Amino acid sequence: MNRLGKFGLVIISIFFVVAVCAPLIAPYSPITQNPLPPDLATEERLQPTRQHPLGLDDLGRDVLSRMIFGARVSMQVGVAVVLLSALLGVLIGAVSGYYGGWIDRFFSGFLFNVFMSFPSILLAIAMVAFLGPSLRNLILALSVIGWVGYARLMRAQVLKVREYDFVTAARALGAGDVRILLLHILPNAIQPLIVQASLGMAGAVLSEASLSFLGLGIQPPTASWGVMLNDARSFLRVAPHLLIVPGLAVMLTVLAFNFVGDGLREWLDPKQKR
Amino acid sequence: MAEQNLVEIEGLKKHFPAAHKQVVRAVDGVSFTIRRGETFGLVGESGCGKTTIGRCLLRLIEPTGGAIRFAGRDLLSVGRVELRDLRRQMQIIFQDPYSSLNPRLKVGTIISEPLEIHGVGDKQARKERVAELLRVVGLDPDYANRYPHQFSGGQRQRIGIARALALQPDFIVADEPVSALDVSVQAQVVNLLQDLQEQFGLTYLFISHGLAVVKHISTRVGVMYLGKLVELAPAEEIYSHPLHPYTQALLAAIPSPEPDLPKPAVPRLGGDVPNPIAPPPGCRFHTRCPHAMDRCRREAPAFSEVAPGHFAACFLHHSVATPSI
């Protein structure tokens, strides 16, 4: 993989380790409130101190610990949403593109359009509101709105790849549909989906933040970067670091996933191999 | 006689649906036979339906009508399991050496795939077979560990040929196997195909858009125009005594290695191939034929034997009306 890809992989690995080992790393509990010194003005109370390197938030919780535990939510949401929606999308898109006919008309002509016609975030809000806010339902809702993008891309790729002569050759050799799809079509169709998945990972992290802000995602007092971002908005002037730190974390994650996506695409292409 | 014929095609039709409920008559009633051990050259310009015939023969496309018999069996009525079995006996070589090999698989995997699908041998035996096949097509057995993009067009075509040979088929459809190659490489691949034919007793349907290539390899040649056969004859015969005006024009179009020599006076063809959605009435060639008569615009000439083994669909040569093959 190229240098940027490796860099991305390192960042993601670090975040991943942090997420998994959060209770071991975090200096404080992410939800216990420390009494804020009453004699100080708000802006001074929130400033970093020796005990709290990233300061306390407005409720007196240690920001560093919340960041560390927030990584859990972000990683979980990002990975789970992408895996779930990509799996569903690849499956439906591949079947739709490969078999064509009424199957394709049903999926791509009807189902895709039904899902695309809803503003996606509204659909997610409706789903979470209906199922009740929780991490699991948030992941479910984001996957339900996310799979169509993968399915459309996959279908288009399959339509292209299935016309190649090597697919015809496999059919002439007597290969079955499953073999043709898995061995010949999928590996030649998947590339743009990997890039899409890395972007989707980033999108899922951001969507989690939006839904959490609306009270439909992560429930307080659980920490997530999105929740922290939104909590910190009112202190933008007095304690910008409360906003910058989770913002940077989201940005770095998104960037890292994009680098990895790019690196993977290059790495998966045998023509690029040395 | 039937024993001698490996492939028998009768009234083969393939109509593709087009916009506004119209149909493209890609192949519109073609009958011919391919004898065991021969090379049948099928010639015609782009869009005349020659590739469609090749694909129908392997049931890669389901024909609209007609019958195909392969080694005496009705190919169009066999079930899935039987068809899988039949596929061991007939294979295809493609025109484009770039799109015919899966870029993600190593050459060894590509060539052993047919063996894997049909469960031939164990892993070790398949590996040995791949090495042997690579040698047979004139490539280094070590190439098995490389990817297709590391090879030139001619080498890739050889890999495709090795894949087609893996199951020891009787019959191979060669769909313009050299059209995408350099002229110098073309000869090599044609020679290889001829050697393999001798070695393994193969029967070829050799599809090409020009008569020049087919000349060297074919036993008999069929010329197609707009979904129909217009002439069929032994190879020497079609080059020395072309009867159909279309064949004559095709022959005249072959560039001569000695351009200063006088050429036979055959009028060059004007215009384009008519739309296969609405082919012209009567003889399909009359719109471009230098000899077109009134009758040609009204009636379609039968495909009949005008000399022993020489068939043509043209009123100019209708001495006796014999029913087709």
Chai-1 contact restraints between the chains, C-beta under 6 A:
chainA,res_idxA,chainB,res_idxB,connection_type,confidence,min_distance_angstrom,max_distance_angstrom,comment,restraint_id
A,Y164,B,S99,contact,1.0,0.0,6.0,A-B,restraint_1
A,D165,B,F94,contact,1.0,0.0,6.0,A-B,restraint_2
A,D165,B,D96,contact,1.0,0.0,6.0,A-B,restraint_3
A,D165,B,S99,contact,1.0,0.0,6.0,A-B,restraint_4
A,D165,B,S100,contact,1.0,0.0,6.0,A-B,restraint_5
A,F166,B,S100,contact,1.0,0.0,6.0,A-B,restraint_6
A,F166,B,L101,contact,1.0,0.0,6.0,A-B,restraint_7
A,F166,B,N102,contact,1.0,0.0,6.0,A-B,restraint_8
A,T168,B,L60,contact,1.0,0.0,6.0,A-B,restraint_9
A,A169,B,S100,contact,1.0,0.0,6.0,A-B,restraint_10
A,R171,B,L60,contact,1.0,0.0,6.0,A-B,restraint_11
A,A172,B,L58,contact,1.0,0.0,6.0,A-B,restraint_12
A,A172,B,I92,contact,1.0,0.0,6.0,A-B,restraint_13
A,L173,B,P114,contact,1.0,0.0,6.0,A-B,restraint_14
A,L173,B,I117,contact,1.0,0.0,6.0,A-B,restraint_15
A,G174,B,R84,contact,1.0,0.0,6.0,A-B,restraint_16
A,G174,B,R87,contact,1.0,0.0,6.0,A-B,restraint_17
A,G174,B,I117,contact,1.0,0.0,6.0,A-B,restraint_18
A,A175,B,I117,contact,1.0,0.0,6.0,A-B,restraint_19
A,H184,B,N102,contact,1.0,0.0,6.0,A-B,restraint_20
A,P187,B,R104,contact,1.0,0.0,6.0,A-B,restraint_21
A,P270,B,Y147,contact,1.0,0.0,6.0,A-B,restraint_22
A,K271,B,H149,contact,1.0,0.0,6.0,A-B,restraint_23
